[in-house]
């Protein structure tokens, strides 16, 4: 395994870890505000944040497996950045929210440019499956 293959794999795994950490932190923060009844979070917002976190977690799983790494890495980083901006709009402060979004976007760029590495099962797209 060469240095670049290891770097691609490491970036893919690190992006998945950062997405997972950001989604779990968002769920913990929103649960705290929901149970305490602060910030006026309604049921619709609470449900929408749970669905958005589920989407982020599913993109993290796809990155771990290596399915469509380029598109999924950028999608996950965009969803996490959007979640962070939504929390800022609701004036809810997370501990590492903005830093996780920046780090996930930074590690998603090499994955989007160069792919998921040697251990991505669908490197060539659907042509390889047939």
N, C-alpha and C positions, 0 to 999 in steps of 0.2 A: 504494500500500500504506500503510495507516494505521499508527499507532504500536502499536495493540493487536494488529493482525494480525502485525506484526513481532515483538512480544513473545511471542505464542503460538508462532510458528514457532521463535523463539530458545529458549524453554523446552523445546520438544519435542526440538530438536537437542542442547541441553545435557544433557537427561536421557539421551538415547541415548549421548552421549559419556561421561557419568559411569558408566552401566551397563557400557559396553564396557571402560572403564579398570578398574573394580572387578573384573570377571570375569577380565581378563587378569592383573591383579595377583594374584588368588587362584590362578590356574593356575601362575603363576611361583613363588609361595610354596609351594604344595603339591608342585610338582616338586622344589624344593630339599629339602624334608623327606623326600620319597619316595626321592630318589637318595642322600641322606646317611644314610637309615635312622634318623632321629631321630623322637621323639614317638610312636612306636609306631603310625604310620598303617598300617592294613591295606589290602589290596587293595580290599575292599568300600567303605571310606570314600573311598579315592582315586577309585574309579569313580563313586561317588555325587557327589562334588564336581565331577568332570568333567561329569557329566550336568547338574548344577545350573548350572554355568557356561555350558554350551551353551544351556540354557533362558534364561539372562540375556542371552546374546548374541543369541539369536533374538528376544527382546523388543526389544532395541536396534535390530535390523534392521527390525522392524515399525514402530517409532517413526520411524526414518529415512524409511521409505516413507510413513508416515502412516495405516496401517491400524489402525482401532479405537484411536485414540490415547488416549482416556480410560481405558479398561480396561487397555490394555497398559502405560501409564505406571505405574499403581498396582501392577500385577502385577510389573513389573520392579523397582520400588522395594521391594516386599515380599520378593521373592526375594533381592535384594542384602542387605537387612537380615537376613534369615534366614541367609544365608551368613556374614555378619559375626558373628552370634550363635553360629553353629556353630563358627567359628574360635576365638571366645572360650571356648567350652566345651571345646575341645581344647587350649586354652592355646597357640595359635599366634598370634603377633603379625604383623600385616601393617603396612606402612608407612603407608598412607592408608586402610585398610579402613573404619574407623568414620566418618571424615570423608567418604569417598565415599558411604557409605550415607545419611548425614544430608543431604548435598547433593543426592543423587538423589531422596530423599523430598521435599525442599524444592522442587525444580524440577518434580517430578511432580504436586504439588498444583495449581498453576495449569493444567496440562494436563488434569488430571481435572475441574477445575471449569469451564473455559471451552473445552475442546476443543483440537485440534491446529493450529488456524489455517486460513487460507484455502487453503493448499496441501495439506491433507489430502484425499486423493481420495475417501474414504468418509465425509464429514461427516454425511450424513443416514442412514447405515446401509444396509441392503439395499434400501430403497425406491428409492434413486437408481440402483441397478444394473439394475433391471427396466425 
